[in-house]
Amino acid sequence: MTEITTSLPANSTMSSVASNSTQNLGSAGGFLDVVNNALKNVSAMQATAAGAEAAVAAGTPGVSMGQALVDSDRAEVAWSATVAVRDEVVSAYQSIMNMQF
C-alpha cells in the first residue's frame, strides 16, 4: 500500500494524482489504475489519521494533537472528494442509461 507522508502539502497530493492520471490514460486499464491508486491513498490517509489519533489518546510522547488534527482533516477532505467523484460517476452513468437511441 502506498504511504502518504505528512510532510507533503495538500496540493502536491492532488497534483501527483493528476500527473499520474494523465500518464496512465493511454494504457489498458489506466482509469481503473487511477481509481485504485486514489482509493489506496485515501485509505492510507485514514490509517495515518487513525494512528495519530490513537497515539494522542494513549499519551504517546512526541505526538502532537495539532498533527493528529491535520492528519484527520486531510483524511476527511480526501474521503469527501472520493464521495463527490463517485457521485459524479453515478450521475454520468444514469444520464447515459436514460438516453434514448
C-alpha positions as CSV (number, residue, x, y, z in Angstrom):
1,M,0.0,0.0,0.0
2,T,1.3,3.5,-0.9
3,E,2.1,5.6,2.1
4,I,1.4,9.3,2.1
5,T,3.9,11.3,4.2
6,T,2.5,14.1,6.4
7,S,5.2,16.5,5.2
8,L,3.5,16.8,1.7
9,P,1.4,19.9,1.2
10,A,-2.2,19.1,0.4
11,N,-1.9,20.4,-3.2
12,S,1.1,18.2,-4.1
13,T,-1.0,15.1,-3.4
14,M,-3.7,16.2,-5.9
15,S,-1.1,17.3,-8.5
16,S,0.7,13.9,-8.2
17,V,-2.7,12.1,-8.7
18,A,-3.4,14.3,-11.7
19,S,0.0,13.8,-13.3
20,N,-0.3,10.0,-12.7
21,S,-3.7,10.0,-14.3
22,T,-2.5,11.7,-17.5
23,Q,0.3,9.2,-17.8
24,N,-1.9,6.2,-17.3
25,L,-4.8,7.2,-19.6
26,G,-3.1,5.7,-22.7
27,S,-2.5,2.3,-21.2
28,A,-5.1,-0.5,-20.9
29,G,-6.9,-0.3,-17.6
30,G,-5.4,3.2,-17.0
31,F,-8.6,4.6,-15.5
32,L,-9.0,1.6,-13.2
33,D,-5.4,2.0,-12.0
34,V,-6.0,5.7,-11.3
35,V,-9.1,4.9,-9.3
36,N,-7.3,2.1,-7.4
37,N,-4.4,4.3,-6.6
38,A,-6.7,7.1,-5.4
39,L,-8.6,4.7,-3.1
40,K,-5.3,3.3,-1.7
41,N,-4.1,6.9,-1.0
42,V,-7.4,7.7,0.8
43,S,-7.1,4.5,2.8
44,A,-3.5,5.3,3.7
45,M,-4.5,8.8,4.9
46,Q,-7.3,7.4,7.0
47,A,-4.9,4.8,8.6
48,T,-2.4,7.6,9.3
49,A,-5.1,9.7,10.9
50,A,-6.4,6.8,13.0
51,G,-2.8,6.0,14.1
52,A,-2.1,9.6,15.1
53,E,-5.4,9.9,17.0
54,A,-4.7,6.7,18.8
55,A,-1.2,7.9,19.7
56,V,-2.6,11.2,21.1
57,A,-5.3,9.3,23.1
58,A,-2.7,7.0,24.5
59,G,-0.5,9.9,25.5
60,T,2.5,8.8,23.4
61,P,5.4,11.2,24.0
62,G,6.4,13.3,20.9
63,V,3.0,13.1,19.3
64,S,1.2,16.4,18.9
65,M,-2.5,17.0,18.9
66,G,-2.1,19.5,16.1
67,Q,-0.5,17.0,13.7
68,A,-3.3,14.5,14.6
69,L,-5.9,17.1,13.7
70,V,-4.2,17.9,10.5
71,D,-4.0,14.2,9.5
72,S,-7.6,13.8,10.4
73,D,-8.7,16.8,8.3
74,R,-6.6,15.6,5.3
75,A,-8.3,12.2,5.6
76,E,-11.7,13.8,5.8
77,V,-11.1,16.0,2.8
78,A,-9.8,13.1,0.8
79,W,-12.9,11.0,1.7
80,S,-15.2,13.8,0.8
81,A,-13.5,14.2,-2.6
82,T,-13.8,10.5,-3.2
83,V,-17.5,10.5,-2.4
84,A,-18.0,13.6,-4.7
85,V,-16.2,11.8,-7.6
86,R,-18.3,8.7,-7.0
87,D,-21.5,10.7,-7.1
88,E,-20.5,12.4,-10.4
89,V,-19.6,9.0,-11.9
90,V,-23.0,7.6,-10.9
91,S,-24.8,10.6,-12.2
92,A,-23.0,10.3,-15.6
93,Y,-23.8,6.6,-15.7
94,Q,-27.5,7.3,-15.0
95,S,-27.6,10.0,-17.7
96,I,-26.1,7.6,-20.2
97,M,-28.6,4.9,-19.3
98,N,-31.5,7.3,-19.7
99,M,-30.5,8.3,-23.2
100,Q,-33.0,7.4,-26.0
101,F,-31.5,5.8,-29.1
